[in-house]
Amino acid sequence: MRGARGMTLLELMAALAVFAVVTTLAVSGMSSNLARRRESGTTRELESSAMQARQRAQATNQPIRFVVEANVTLANGTVGTVARWERPRCDNTWDSDSCPATSCVSTTCRQNPSCCDEVGEDIALPPSMNASSVSGLCFLPTGRAVRAEGDLSCLRSSRGRPDTLAAATPGTLTITYSSGRVPTLLRVEGLTGMVSTLDCDAPSASAYSGKGCP
């Protein structure tokens, strides 16, 4: 009886090549799914943190601002981008219009810890996520939300001017991803400061075409 024929070296190499391709595809798919889950989780954290910031503004009678900072050393030793809310200190204790303090208008509390009375938890953003549009979002003691591009002052010198407040209504802030995921809209209602999120692939997002959604 003739013995069983073994695999030749060429056949073994071919089998290993096929196995390597299948393994690579499987790992790539898993990594992509994990990345998207992390993006979704971080987006929910941002929404929750924004709502907490609104509540703290009302509870403390002081404005609360959001900052997004790059090149921050994280707890695991890596460097990344971090978002969080800050309650900046005031120039006096009886007038919320004196917040932030003059010396803290253009300085984050990470750059100068003495500028803050309280800060929220750090939210580490995935490398694929761009949430820079959230930086500068402010919740006033009335609950109202405002945002001025590149401004961390929470409109300190302009809160008594209705036209300026109306022009600074945040509206829709767009969060984008380099992973190929569709953008997410952080919708902020100016008068009430209520926050909600909407992915651009949702049926109801059609109304936002050209307003943050492609």
Secondary structure as UniProt FT lines:
FT   HELIX           9..60
FT   STRAND          64..73
FT   TURN            75..76
FT   STRAND          79..88
FT   HELIX           96..98
FT   HELIX           102..104
FT   TURN            105..106
FT   TURN            109..111
FT   HELIX           113..115
FT   STRAND          116..119
FT   STRAND          123..125
FT   TURN            127..128
FT   STRAND          129..130
FT   HELIX           132..134
FT   TURN            135..136
FT   STRAND          137..139
FT   TURN            141..142
FT   STRAND          145..147
FT   TURN            149..150
FT   TURN            154..160
FT   HELIX           162..167
FT   STRAND          171..177
FT   TURN            178..179
FT   STRAND          184..188
FT   TURN            190..192
FT   STRAND          195..199
FT   TURN            200..201
FT   HELIX           203..208
FT   TURN            210..212
//
